[in-house]
Amino acid sequence: MRKNLRFVVLTLAAVMLMGLISACSSSKNGENAATNAPSNNSSSTQEPSNSLDEATKDPFEITLALPIIGATPADLALVQDEMSKITKEKINATVKILPISIGTWTQQMNLMSSSGEKLDLVFEFGQGYSAAMAAGKIIPLDSLLEQYGAGIKQAIGPEYLASAKLKGETYAVPVYKDYTTGTNSILMDKALVDKHKIDVASIKGLDDLDQVFKTIKENEPGVVPFAVGLLVPADKYGDYDRLGNRFGVLPGFDNGLKVENIFESKEYEDHLNKMHSWFKAGYINKDAATSQINGTEMVKAGKAFSYFDGLKVGGAEVQSAAAGKELIAVPISSNTYATTTDATAGLWAISNNSKNPQRTMMFLDLMYSDKELSNLFLWGIEGKHYVKVSDNTIDYPEGVEATTVGYSIQTWMVPNQSIGFIRTSDLPNVWELTAEANQKAIKSKALGFAFNSEPVKNEITSLNNVIEQYRKALESGTFDPADKLPELRQKLKSSGIDKVIAEKQKQLDEWAALNK
């Protein structure tokens, strides 16, 4: 494996992917699930109509299931109605957005799928995508994309659209975004960088941070040089594709497609030793193993100087806005890669319960290609939820802010943000830079491979329990690797990591043979 260590803080989305659990939700218009349940779902697999007029002659209501973080937006119904005005005119369909708490998402999707409740379009989290396909909850889309998905294909592009294929079929389409691993960087409080005349140009790797942290520790009482909080500082180490999880990785994003155990590697051990040396030197906060505060908040409160993050296009500006102060981002590694995990972190799929997949695909295509519709879903209603500052830039109306606006959803769930407005805090050319990053990224040799963990689900559960026990304390530098790393390795072995790696290798080989 390569020497350069790569650090990426788990994004909120990744955290949520690991923690989705159950609950229920009800239809706002009082439709009876039994009345709407398809008898045999035959329409889910029928071929698309040859005529758009024929396919849209009868009205249809599209039910869209949307994960909600926090409270349901107060004005969700208003936005839904405005979206329906556009879709009624263009495809003779209306839209019903079904908000479901992210904490209750998995069970609700299971209940709706098994009961045949009316459901057409659904957001898929990357880690659950292959399982949803295997369980028959979502339908293949290739024929529908061919006839009704021109806007989707143009927005995503063939290579990244193909990355979502499972067993040769497309079952969901990725959200358009930065599909890369990002640039692993350290973010530092610019005021302290300037105050202590820190030469950021000299920072090329982890070892160059030792003197920087020493300067802050000796001259800034009460400010920890490096913050480790809610999220551990790294989700992956070195140049490798984690292939969905870290239980078997692809070194160098190639390695002849040979899967290896990262936890047995010298690279992983070296990283833990570096973190532990920082912890012993007092460069890391003492409560790193238990803290529930993220690095951004610690820097914002003046309690920390820096933290790690994997920065995608515009990420430094977003982090500075979140911290309430200017941050300097210095890359720790130079290359960015594109992997299946990054490309398919969020997707949109058509439910097997849908009675009209054709119309649902037409609507989804509009979400990727119609600027007015996308802006409604993304930002809400002009004048009420946002005001235009320029032709393509918006801000909150006077007297309204992020915490009081009546409509707000997670933008990373929106099918195609790039055709919508941008905030005043965003980079003006963020989407041009995103397209460039996607084009220039080094593609993993396993781009398009998605690991199905079902055959080893019991082992995965056991391995996750082991990682939960050791990971944060080890990777925050709190534990001494000399004592605890051998324990971790042994427990991973006894929990079946070799079996998981063998299964992952088998599936990867089969995928490679299919995609020659």
MONOR-V682455 format. One record per pair of residues at least 12 apart in sequence whose ideal C-beta (glycine too) atoms are under 8 Angstrom apart, sorted by sequence separation. I is the first residue (numbers start at 1). J is the second residue. D is the distance in whole Angstrom. If there is no record, write none. Layout:
# MONOR-V682455
i=I j=J d=D
i=I j=J d=D
This chain:
# MONOR-V682455
i=83 j=95 d=5
i=161 j=173 d=7
i=188 j=200 d=8
i=213 j=225 d=4
i=239 j=251 d=7
i=240 j=252 d=7
i=241 j=253 d=5
i=248 j=260 d=7
i=249 j=261 d=8
i=295 j=307 d=3
i=385 j=397 d=7
i=109 j=122 d=7
i=161 j=174 d=7
i=212 j=225 d=7
i=213 j=226 d=6
i=236 j=249 d=8
i=238 j=251 d=7
i=239 j=252 d=5
i=240 j=253 d=7
i=248 j=261 d=7
i=249 j=262 d=5
i=285 j=298 d=7
i=294 j=307 d=8
i=295 j=308 d=7
i=316 j=329 d=4
i=384 j=397 d=7
i=418 j=431 d=4
i=124 j=138 d=7
i=160 j=174 d=6
i=198 j=212 d=6
i=239 j=253 d=6
i=295 j=309 d=8
i=315 j=329 d=7
i=350 j=364 d=8
i=383 j=397 d=7
i=417 j=431 d=8
i=470 j=484 d=6
i=474 j=488 d=7
i=80 j=95 d=6
i=240 j=255 d=8
i=379 j=394 d=6
i=385 j=400 d=8
i=80 j=96 d=7
i=122 j=138 d=7
i=163 j=179 d=8
i=243 j=259 d=7
i=246 j=262 d=6
i=348 j=364 d=6
i=418 j=434 d=7
i=80 j=97 d=5
i=156 j=173 d=6
i=186 j=203 d=7
i=198 j=215 d=7
i=209 j=226 d=8
i=246 j=263 d=8
i=418 j=435 d=8
i=470 j=487 d=7
i=79 j=97 d=8
i=156 j=174 d=6
i=285 j=303 d=8
i=311 j=329 d=6
i=470 j=488 d=5
i=160 j=179 d=5
i=196 j=215 d=5
i=285 j=304 d=7
i=348 j=367 d=8
i=156 j=176 d=6
i=196 j=216 d=7
i=242 j=262 d=8
i=309 j=329 d=8
i=311 j=331 d=8
i=385 j=405 d=6
i=76 j=97 d=6
i=98 j=119 d=8
i=152 j=173 d=5
i=155 j=176 d=5
i=385 j=406 d=6
i=470 j=491 d=8
i=106 j=128 d=7
i=113 j=135 d=7
i=240 j=262 d=7
i=300 j=322 d=7
i=384 j=406 d=7
i=385 j=407 d=5
i=466 j=488 d=7
i=469 j=491 d=8
i=76 j=99 d=6
i=109 j=132 d=8
i=186 j=209 d=7
i=196 j=219 d=6
i=296 j=319 d=6
i=300 j=323 d=5
i=384 j=407 d=8
i=385 j=408 d=8
i=113 j=137 d=5
i=149 j=173 d=8
i=188 j=212 d=8
i=192 j=216 d=7
i=238 j=262 d=8
i=299 j=323 d=5
i=300 j=324 d=5
i=308 j=332 d=8
i=62 j=87 d=7
i=145 j=170 d=6
i=237 j=262 d=7
i=300 j=325 d=7
i=380 j=405 d=7
i=466 j=491 d=5
i=467 j=492 d=8
i=73 j=99 d=8
i=236 j=262 d=8
i=296 j=322 d=5
i=299 j=325 d=7
i=380 j=406 d=7
i=381 j=407 d=7
i=466 j=492 d=6
i=72 j=99 d=4
i=142 j=169 d=6
i=238 j=265 d=8
i=296 j=323 d=5
i=380 j=407 d=3
i=394 j=421 d=4
i=109 j=137 d=7
i=141 j=169 d=8
i=142 j=170 d=5
i=145 j=173 d=7
i=192 j=220 d=7
i=237 j=265 d=8
i=299 j=327 d=7
i=379 j=407 d=8
i=380 j=408 d=8
i=393 j=421 d=7
i=394 j=422 d=7
i=395 j=423 d=7
i=59 j=88 d=8
i=140 j=169 d=4
i=141 j=170 d=5
i=238 j=267 d=5
i=392 j=421 d=6
i=393 j=422 d=6
i=394 j=423 d=6
i=395 j=424 d=5
i=463 j=492 d=6
i=466 j=495 d=5
i=140 j=170 d=7
i=141 j=171 d=6
i=237 j=267 d=6
i=392 j=422 d=6
i=393 j=423 d=7
i=394 j=424 d=7
i=465 j=495 d=8
i=62 j=93 d=5
i=64 j=95 d=6
i=66 j=97 d=6
i=68 j=99 d=5
i=140 j=171 d=6
i=141 j=172 d=7
i=192 j=223 d=7
i=237 j=268 d=5
i=378 j=409 d=8
i=393 j=424 d=6
i=60 j=92 d=7
i=61 j=93 d=7
i=62 j=94 d=7
i=64 j=96 d=7
i=66 j=98 d=7
i=68 j=100 d=6
i=139 j=171 d=7
i=141 j=173 d=7
i=377 j=409 d=8
i=463 j=495 d=5
i=59 j=92 d=6
i=60 j=93 d=5
i=61 j=94 d=5
i=62 j=95 d=5
i=63 j=96 d=5
i=64 j=97 d=5
i=65 j=98 d=5
i=66 j=99 d=6
i=67 j=100 d=6
i=68 j=101 d=6
i=69 j=102 d=5
i=133 j=166 d=5
i=138 j=171 d=5
i=378 j=411 d=6
i=388 j=421 d=7
i=462 j=495 d=4
i=463 j=496 d=7
i=58 j=92 d=7
i=59 j=93 d=7
i=60 j=94 d=8
i=61 j=95 d=7
i=62 j=96 d=7
i=64 j=98 d=6
i=66 j=100 d=7
i=67 j=101 d=8
i=68 j=102 d=6
i=138 j=172 d=6
i=237 j=271 d=5
i=462 j=496 d=6
i=463 j=497 d=6
i=56 j=91 d=5
i=57 j=92 d=7
i=59 j=94 d=7
i=61 j=96 d=6
i=63 j=98 d=6
i=65 j=100 d=6
i=67 j=102 d=5
i=129 j=164 d=8
i=386 j=421 d=7
i=389 j=424 d=6
i=393 j=428 d=8
i=27 j=63 d=8
i=56 j=92 d=4
i=130 j=166 d=6
i=378 j=414 d=5
i=459 j=495 d=6
i=56 j=93 d=7
i=129 j=166 d=7
i=234 j=271 d=7
i=377 j=414 d=6
i=459 j=496 d=3
i=463 j=500 d=7
i=67 j=105 d=5
i=133 j=171 d=5
i=377 j=415 d=8
i=458 j=496 d=8
i=459 j=497 d=7
i=132 j=171 d=8
i=378 j=417 d=6
i=374 j=414 d=7
i=456 j=496 d=7
i=459 j=499 d=6
i=460 j=500 d=6
i=374 j=415 d=7
i=379 j=420 d=7
i=459 j=500 d=5
i=129 j=171 d=7
i=233 j=275 d=7
i=374 j=416 d=6
i=378 j=420 d=5
i=379 j=421 d=6
i=129 j=172 d=6
i=374 j=417 d=7
i=378 j=421 d=8
i=456 j=499 d=6
i=65 j=109 d=7
i=456 j=500 d=5
i=374 j=419 d=5
i=375 j=420 d=5
i=374 j=420 d=5
i=375 j=421 d=6
i=65 j=112 d=7
i=367 j=414 d=8
i=368 j=415 d=5
i=369 j=416 d=7
i=453 j=500 d=8
i=456 j=503 d=5
i=124 j=172 d=5
i=367 j=415 d=4
i=368 j=416 d=4
i=371 j=419 d=5
i=455 j=503 d=5
i=28 j=77 d=7
i=367 j=416 d=7
i=370 j=419 d=8
i=371 j=420 d=7
i=369 j=419 d=7
i=364 j=415 d=7
i=368 j=419 d=8
i=226 j=278 d=6
i=16 j=69 d=8
i=225 j=278 d=8
i=451 j=504 d=5
i=65 j=119 d=6
i=63 j=118 d=5
i=452 j=507 d=6
i=63 j=119 d=5
i=64 j=120 d=7
i=65 j=121 d=7
i=67 j=123 d=6
i=228 j=284 d=5
i=229 j=285 d=8
i=451 j=507 d=6
i=63 j=120 d=5
i=64 j=121 d=4
i=65 j=122 d=5
i=66 j=123 d=6
i=226 j=283 d=5
i=227 j=284 d=8
i=228 j=285 d=6
i=451 j=508 d=8
i=62 j=120 d=5
i=63 j=121 d=7
i=64 j=122 d=8
i=65 j=123 d=7
i=67 j=125 d=8
i=224 j=282 d=8
i=225 j=283 d=4
i=226 j=284 d=5
i=227 j=285 d=6
i=449 j=507 d=8
i=62 j=121 d=6
i=224 j=283 d=7
i=225 j=284 d=8
i=229 j=288 d=7
i=449 j=508 d=6
i=224 j=284 d=7
i=228 j=288 d=4
i=224 j=285 d=5
i=230 j=291 d=7
i=229 j=291 d=4
i=230 j=292 d=5
i=446 j=508 d=6
i=449 j=511 d=5
i=228 j=291 d=7
i=229 j=292 d=7
i=230 j=293 d=6
i=231 j=294 d=6
i=448 j=511 d=7
i=449 j=512 d=8
i=217 j=281 d=7
i=229 j=293 d=4
i=230 j=294 d=5
i=231 j=295 d=8
i=213 j=278 d=7
i=217 j=282 d=6
i=229 j=294 d=5
i=446 j=511 d=8
i=217 j=283 d=6
i=229 j=295 d=5
i=346 j=412 d=6
i=29 j=96 d=7
i=207 j=274 d=8
i=214 j=281 d=8
i=227 j=294 d=8
i=228 j=295 d=7
i=345 j=412 d=8
i=346 j=413 d=6
i=348 j=415 d=6
i=448 j=515 d=7
i=28 j=96 d=7
i=206 j=274 d=6
i=210 j=278 d=8
i=213 j=281 d=7
i=227 j=295 d=4
i=229 j=297 d=7
i=27 j=96 d=8
i=214 j=283 d=8
i=229 j=298 d=6
i=28 j=98 d=8
i=213 j=283 d=4
i=27 j=98 d=7
i=227 j=298 d=4
i=227 j=299 d=6
i=25 j=98 d=6
i=25 j=99 d=7
i=224 j=298 d=7
i=233 j=307 d=7
i=234 j=308 d=7
i=25 j=100 d=5
i=41 j=116 d=8
i=233 j=308 d=5
i=235 j=310 d=8
i=25 j=101 d=8
i=227 j=303 d=8
i=23 j=100 d=8
i=227 j=304 d=4
i=23 j=101 d=6
i=37 j=115 d=7
i=38 j=116 d=6
i=226 j=304 d=7
i=227 j=305 d=8
i=229 j=307 d=8
i=25 j=104 d=7
i=37 j=116 d=3
i=223 j=302 d=7
i=224 j=303 d=6
i=225 j=304 d=8
i=226 j=305 d=7
i=227 j=306 d=7
i=228 j=307 d=8
i=23 j=103 d=7
i=24 j=104 d=7
i=36 j=116 d=8
i=37 j=117 d=7
i=222 j=302 d=8
i=223 j=303 d=7
i=224 j=304 d=5
i=225 j=305 d=5
i=226 j=306 d=5
i=227 j=307 d=4
i=23 j=104 d=2
i=36 j=117 d=7
i=37 j=118 d=8
i=222 j=303 d=7
i=223 j=304 d=6
i=224 j=305 d=7
i=225 j=306 d=7
i=226 j=307 d=7
i=20 j=102 d=7
i=21 j=103 d=6
i=22 j=104 d=6
i=23 j=105 d=8
i=33 j=115 d=6
i=34 j=116 d=8
i=36 j=118 d=4
i=223 j=305 d=6
i=20 j=103 d=8
i=21 j=104 d=7
i=22 j=105 d=8
i=24 j=107 d=7
i=25 j=108 d=5
i=33 j=116 d=7
i=19 j=103 d=8
i=21 j=105 d=8
i=22 j=106 d=6
i=23 j=107 d=6
i=24 j=108 d=5
i=33 j=117 d=4
i=253 j=337 d=5
i=20 j=105 d=5
i=21 j=106 d=6
i=22 j=107 d=2
i=23 j=108 d=6
i=33 j=118 d=7
i=220 j=305 d=7
i=16 j=102 d=6
i=20 j=106 d=5
i=21 j=107 d=7
i=22 j=108 d=7
i=253 j=339 d=7
i=24 j=111 d=6
i=31 j=118 d=6
i=22 j=110 d=7
i=216 j=305 d=5
i=27 j=117 d=8
i=27 j=118 d=7
i=213 j=305 d=8
i=45 j=139 d=7
i=239 j=333 d=8
i=44 j=139 d=5
i=45 j=140 d=8
i=48 j=143 d=6
i=47 j=143 d=6
i=48 j=144 d=6
i=239 j=335 d=7
i=241 j=337 d=7
i=244 j=340 d=7
i=242 j=339 d=8
i=243 j=340 d=8
i=244 j=341 d=6
i=48 j=146 d=8
i=49 j=147 d=8
i=239 j=337 d=7
i=241 j=339 d=5
i=243 j=341 d=8
i=48 j=147 d=4
i=241 j=340 d=8
i=242 j=341 d=6
i=48 j=148 d=6
i=241 j=341 d=8
i=338 j=438 d=7
i=336 j=437 d=7
i=338 j=441 d=4
i=321 j=425 d=5
i=336 j=440 d=8
i=337 j=441 d=6
i=338 j=442 d=7
i=340 j=444 d=7
i=343 j=447 d=7
i=20 j=125 d=7
i=336 j=441 d=5
i=337 j=442 d=5
i=338 j=443 d=5
i=339 j=444 d=5
i=336 j=442 d=7
i=337 j=443 d=7
i=338 j=444 d=6
i=340 j=446 d=7
i=344 j=450 d=7
i=318 j=425 d=8
i=335 j=442 d=6
i=337 j=444 d=6
i=339 j=446 d=7
i=340 j=447 d=6
i=17 j=125 d=5
i=20 j=128 d=7
i=187 j=295 d=8
i=317 j=425 d=6
i=318 j=426 d=8
i=339 j=447 d=6
i=340 j=448 d=6
i=16 j=125 d=7
i=17 j=126 d=7
i=18 j=127 d=7
i=317 j=426 d=7
i=338 j=447 d=6
i=340 j=449 d=6
i=17 j=127 d=4
i=189 j=299 d=6
i=317 j=427 d=6
i=340 j=450 d=6
i=17 j=128 d=7
i=13 j=125 d=8
i=187 j=299 d=8
i=314 j=426 d=6
i=192 j=305 d=6
i=314 j=427 d=4
i=313 j=427 d=7
i=189 j=305 d=5
i=314 j=430 d=4
i=127 j=244 d=7
i=188 j=305 d=6
i=189 j=306 d=7
i=313 j=430 d=6
i=188 j=306 d=4
i=187 j=306 d=6
i=314 j=433 d=7
i=186 j=306 d=5
i=187 j=307 d=6
i=313 j=433 d=4
i=314 j=434 d=8
i=186 j=307 d=7
i=187 j=308 d=8
i=313 j=434 d=5
i=186 j=308 d=6
i=187 j=309 d=6
i=312 j=434 d=8
i=185 j=308 d=7
i=184 j=308 d=7
i=185 j=309 d=6
i=187 j=311 d=8
i=313 j=437 d=5
i=184 j=309 d=8
i=185 j=310 d=7
i=312 j=437 d=7
i=184 j=310 d=5
i=185 j=311 d=5
i=206 j=332 d=7
i=183 j=310 d=7
i=184 j=311 d=8
i=203 j=330 d=5
i=205 j=332 d=6
i=182 j=310 d=4
i=183 j=311 d=5
i=200 j=328 d=6
i=181 j=310 d=7
i=182 j=311 d=5
i=183 j=312 d=8
i=187 j=316 d=7
i=203 j=332 d=8
i=182 j=312 d=4
i=200 j=330 d=5
i=185 j=316 d=8
i=180 j=312 d=7
i=187 j=319 d=6
i=182 j=315 d=7
i=178 j=312 d=4
i=189 j=323 d=8
i=191 j=325 d=7
i=178 j=313 d=5
i=190 j=325 d=7
i=191 j=326 d=7
i=193 j=328 d=5
i=187 j=323 d=8
i=189 j=325 d=6
i=190 j=326 d=4
i=190 j=327 d=6
i=189 j=327 d=7
i=190 j=328 d=5
i=188 j=327 d=6
i=189 j=328 d=8
i=187 j=327 d=5
i=188 j=328 d=5
i=187 j=328 d=7
i=188 j=329 d=8
i=187 j=329 d=5
i=188 j=330 d=7
i=186 j=329 d=7
i=185 j=329 d=5
i=186 j=330 d=5
i=185 j=330 d=6
i=185 j=331 d=5
i=186 j=332 d=6
i=184 j=331 d=7
i=185 j=332 d=6
i=183 j=331 d=5
i=184 j=332 d=5
i=184 j=333 d=5
i=183 j=333 d=7
i=183 j=334 d=8
i=183 j=336 d=6
i=182 j=336 d=6
i=181 j=336 d=6
i=180 j=336 d=4
i=181 j=337 d=5
i=180 j=337 d=6
i=181 j=338 d=7
i=180 j=338 d=5
i=181 j=339 d=6
i=179 j=338 d=5
i=181 j=342 d=6
i=180 j=342 d=6
i=179 j=342 d=6
i=179 j=343 d=4
i=177 j=345 d=8
i=174 j=343 d=6
i=177 j=346 d=8
i=174 j=344 d=5
i=175 j=345 d=8
i=174 j=345 d=8
i=175 j=346 d=4
i=172 j=344 d=8
i=174 j=346 d=7
i=175 j=347 d=7
i=8 j=181 d=7
i=174 j=347 d=5
i=175 j=348 d=7
i=8 j=182 d=7
i=173 j=347 d=6
i=6 j=181 d=8
i=163 j=338 d=8
i=172 j=347 d=4
i=173 j=348 d=6
i=8 j=184 d=6
i=172 j=348 d=6
i=173 j=349 d=8
i=7 j=184 d=5
i=163 j=340 d=5
i=172 j=349 d=4
i=6 j=184 d=4
i=7 j=185 d=8
i=160 j=338 d=8
i=171 j=349 d=6
i=7 j=186 d=8
i=164 j=343 d=7
i=163 j=343 d=4
i=164 j=344 d=5
i=163 j=344 d=6
i=160 j=343 d=5
i=164 j=347 d=6
i=289 j=472 d=5
i=288 j=472 d=8
i=289 j=473 d=4
i=289 j=476 d=5
i=257 j=445 d=6
i=288 j=476 d=4
i=253 j=442 d=7
i=257 j=446 d=7
i=288 j=477 d=7
i=289 j=478 d=4
i=253 j=443 d=8
i=254 j=444 d=8
i=255 j=445 d=8
i=288 j=478 d=6
i=289 j=479 d=8
i=173 j=364 d=7
i=253 j=444 d=4
i=254 j=445 d=5
i=176 j=368 d=7
i=253 j=445 d=6
i=284 j=476 d=7
i=253 j=446 d=8
i=284 j=477 d=5
i=250 j=444 d=7
i=173 j=368 d=8
i=250 j=445 d=7
i=250 j=446 d=5
i=279 j=476 d=7
i=280 j=477 d=8
i=279 j=477 d=3
i=278 j=477 d=6
i=279 j=478 d=6
i=5 j=205 d=8
i=275 j=475 d=6
i=277 j=477 d=8
i=4 j=205 d=7
i=5 j=206 d=6
i=275 j=476 d=7
i=276 j=477 d=5
i=272 j=474 d=6
i=275 j=477 d=3
i=276 j=478 d=8
i=241 j=444 d=4
i=243 j=446 d=6
i=272 j=475 d=7
i=276 j=479 d=7
i=241 j=445 d=8
i=271 j=475 d=8
i=276 j=480 d=6
i=241 j=446 d=5
i=272 j=477 d=8
i=276 j=481 d=6
i=144 j=350 d=7
i=243 j=449 d=7
i=244 j=450 d=7
i=245 j=451 d=7
i=244 j=451 d=4
i=141 j=349 d=8
i=243 j=451 d=6
i=245 j=453 d=8
i=273 j=481 d=6
i=141 j=350 d=6
i=244 j=453 d=7
i=272 j=481 d=4
i=139 j=349 d=8
i=148 j=358 d=7
i=138 j=349 d=4
i=139 j=350 d=5
i=147 j=358 d=8
i=138 j=350 d=6
i=139 j=351 d=8
i=149 j=361 d=6
i=152 j=364 d=7
i=156 j=368 d=8
i=269 j=481 d=6
i=138 j=351 d=6
i=139 j=352 d=5
i=144 j=357 d=6
i=148 j=361 d=4
i=152 j=365 d=5
i=155 j=368 d=5
i=247 j=460 d=7
i=272 j=485 d=6
i=137 j=351 d=7
i=138 j=352 d=6
i=144 j=358 d=7
i=148 j=362 d=5
i=151 j=365 d=5
i=154 j=368 d=8
i=155 j=369 d=7
i=126 j=341 d=7
i=129 j=344 d=6
i=137 j=352 d=6
i=139 j=354 d=7
i=149 j=364 d=8
i=150 j=365 d=7
i=151 j=366 d=7
i=154 j=369 d=7
i=245 j=460 d=7
i=15 j=231 d=7
i=136 j=352 d=6
i=145 j=361 d=7
i=149 j=365 d=5
i=152 j=368 d=5
i=247 j=463 d=6
i=269 j=485 d=6
i=132 j=349 d=7
i=144 j=361 d=4
i=148 j=365 d=6
i=151 j=368 d=5
i=152 j=369 d=8
i=126 j=344 d=5
i=129 j=347 d=6
i=139 j=357 d=6
i=151 j=369 d=3
i=126 j=345 d=4
i=150 j=369 d=8
i=151 j=370 d=8
i=125 j=345 d=8
i=126 j=346 d=7
i=129 j=349 d=8
i=141 j=361 d=7
i=10 j=231 d=5
i=14 j=235 d=7
i=125 j=346 d=7
i=126 j=347 d=7
i=9 j=231 d=5
i=10 j=232 d=7
i=124 j=346 d=7
i=9 j=232 d=8
i=123 j=346 d=7
i=124 j=347 d=4
i=9 j=233 d=7
i=123 j=347 d=7
i=124 j=348 d=7
i=9 j=234 d=8
i=10 j=235 d=5
i=123 j=348 d=6
i=124 j=349 d=5
i=263 j=488 d=7
i=264 j=489 d=6
i=7 j=233 d=6
i=8 j=234 d=6
i=9 j=235 d=7
i=122 j=348 d=7
i=123 j=349 d=8
i=263 j=489 d=6
i=7 j=234 d=5
i=8 j=235 d=5
i=121 j=348 d=6
i=122 j=349 d=6
i=6 j=234 d=8
i=8 j=236 d=6
i=121 j=349 d=8
i=122 j=350 d=8
i=5 j=234 d=8
i=121 j=350 d=6
i=122 j=351 d=5
i=263 j=492 d=6
i=6 j=236 d=6
i=7 j=237 d=8
i=120 j=350 d=7
i=121 j=351 d=7
i=6 j=237 d=7
i=120 j=351 d=6
i=261 j=492 d=8
i=5 j=237 d=6
i=6 j=238 d=6
i=119 j=351 d=4
i=5 j=238 d=6
i=6 j=239 d=6
i=120 j=353 d=8
i=121 j=354 d=8
i=4 j=238 d=7
i=119 j=353 d=4
i=120 j=354 d=4
i=263 j=497 d=8
i=3 j=238 d=8
i=4 j=239 d=6
i=118 j=353 d=7
i=119 j=354 d=7
i=120 j=355 d=8
i=177 j=412 d=7
i=2 j=238 d=6
i=117 j=353 d=7
i=120 j=356 d=7
i=261 j=497 d=6
i=1 j=238 d=5
i=2 j=239 d=4
i=116 j=353 d=6
i=118 j=355 d=8
i=120 j=357 d=8
i=175 j=412 d=7
i=261 j=498 d=8
i=1 j=239 d=7
i=113 j=351 d=7
i=175 j=413 d=7
i=1 j=240 d=6
i=112 j=351 d=8
i=113 j=352 d=7
i=121 j=360 d=5
i=175 j=414 d=7
i=176 j=415 d=7
i=232 j=471 d=6
i=113 j=353 d=7
i=120 j=360 d=4
i=175 j=415 d=6
i=176 j=416 d=4
i=177 j=417 d=7
i=232 j=472 d=5
i=261 j=501 d=6
i=112 j=353 d=7
i=175 j=416 d=8
i=176 j=417 d=7
i=234 j=475 d=6
i=260 j=501 d=8
i=121 j=363 d=7
i=173 j=415 d=8
i=176 j=418 d=6
i=233 j=475 d=7
i=259 j=501 d=5
i=121 j=364 d=6
i=232 j=475 d=4
i=233 j=476 d=7
i=232 j=476 d=6
i=259 j=504 d=5
i=259 j=505 d=5
i=258 j=505 d=8
i=228 j=476 d=5
i=2 j=251 d=8
i=228 j=477 d=7
i=248 j=497 d=8
i=259 j=508 d=6
i=1 j=251 d=4
i=2 j=252 d=6
i=247 j=497 d=6
i=1 j=252 d=7
i=257 j=508 d=6
i=248 j=500 d=6
i=257 j=509 d=7
i=247 j=500 d=5
i=248 j=501 d=4
i=247 j=501 d=7
i=257 j=512 d=6
i=178 j=434 d=5
i=248 j=504 d=4
i=177 j=434 d=7
i=180 j=437 d=5
i=247 j=504 d=7
i=248 j=505 d=7
i=180 j=438 d=7
i=250 j=508 d=8
i=1 j=260 d=8
i=178 j=437 d=6
i=179 j=438 d=5
i=178 j=438 d=7
i=181 j=441 d=8
i=155 j=416 d=5
i=180 j=441 d=4
i=243 j=504 d=6
i=5 j=267 d=7
i=179 j=441 d=7
i=155 j=418 d=7
i=1 j=265 d=6
i=3 j=267 d=7
i=155 j=419 d=8
i=1 j=266 d=8
i=2 j=267 d=8
i=5 j=270 d=7
i=243 j=508 d=7
i=1 j=267 d=5
i=5 j=271 d=5
i=93 j=359 d=5
i=92 j=359 d=8
i=91 j=359 d=6
i=95 j=363 d=7
i=5 j=274 d=8
i=93 j=362 d=7
i=93 j=363 d=6
i=91 j=362 d=5
i=91 j=363 d=6
i=91 j=366 d=7
i=87 j=363 d=6
i=90 j=366 d=6
i=160 j=438 d=7
i=87 j=366 d=7
i=86 j=366 d=8
i=90 j=370 d=8
i=157 j=438 d=8
i=165 j=448 d=6
i=86 j=370 d=7
i=159 j=443 d=7
i=163 j=447 d=5
i=164 j=448 d=8
i=166 j=450 d=6
i=9 j=294 d=8
i=163 j=448 d=5
i=9 j=295 d=7
i=65 j=351 d=8
i=86 j=372 d=6
i=87 j=373 d=7
i=162 j=448 d=6
i=86 j=373 d=5
i=159 j=447 d=8
i=83 j=373 d=6
i=86 j=376 d=7
i=123 j=413 d=6
i=83 j=376 d=5
i=62 j=356 d=8
i=82 j=376 d=5
i=83 j=377 d=6
i=60 j=355 d=8
i=60 j=356 d=5
i=62 j=359 d=7
i=79 j=376 d=6
i=9 j=307 d=7
i=62 j=360 d=6
i=79 j=377 d=7
i=9 j=308 d=6
i=60 j=359 d=5
i=82 j=381 d=6
i=8 j=308 d=8
i=9 j=309 d=5
i=7 j=308 d=4
i=8 j=309 d=7
i=9 j=310 d=6
i=62 j=363 d=5
i=79 j=380 d=5
i=7 j=309 d=8
i=8 j=310 d=3
i=78 j=380 d=8
i=79 j=381 d=6
i=7 j=310 d=7
i=55 j=358 d=5
i=56 j=359 d=7
i=78 j=381 d=6
i=6 j=310 d=8
i=55 j=359 d=7
i=75 j=380 d=7
i=44 j=350 d=8
i=56 j=362 d=7
i=75 j=381 d=7
i=78 j=384 d=8
i=79 j=385 d=8
i=55 j=362 d=7
i=73 j=380 d=8
i=44 j=352 d=5
i=44 j=353 d=8
i=49 j=358 d=6
i=75 j=384 d=7
i=44 j=354 d=6
i=48 j=358 d=5
i=52 j=362 d=8
i=75 j=385 d=7
i=41 j=352 d=5
i=43 j=354 d=7
i=46 j=357 d=8
i=41 j=353 d=7
i=43 j=355 d=5
i=43 j=356 d=7
i=44 j=357 d=6
i=48 j=361 d=8
i=43 j=357 d=7
i=38 j=353 d=6
i=37 j=353 d=7
i=38 j=354 d=8
i=38 j=355 d=5
i=134 j=452 d=6
i=36 j=355 d=8
i=130 j=450 d=5
i=134 j=454 d=6
i=129 j=450 d=7
i=130 j=451 d=7
i=131 j=452 d=7
i=130 j=452 d=5
i=131 j=453 d=8
i=130 j=453 d=8
i=131 j=454 d=7
i=7 j=332 d=6
i=6 j=332 d=7
i=5 j=332 d=7
i=6 j=333 d=5
i=4 j=332 d=8
i=5 j=333 d=8
i=17 j=345 d=8
i=78 j=406 d=8
i=79 j=407 d=5
i=4 j=333 d=5
i=78 j=407 d=7
i=14 j=345 d=8
i=75 j=406 d=4
i=76 j=407 d=7
i=13 j=345 d=6
i=74 j=406 d=5
i=75 j=407 d=4
i=13 j=346 d=7
i=73 j=406 d=6
i=74 j=407 d=8
i=73 j=407 d=5
i=73 j=408 d=6
i=73 j=409 d=7
i=68 j=409 d=7
i=69 j=410 d=6
i=66 j=409 d=7
i=67 j=410 d=7
i=67 j=413 d=7
i=168 j=514 d=6
i=66 j=413 d=7
i=167 j=514 d=8
i=13 j=412 d=6
i=18 j=464 d=8
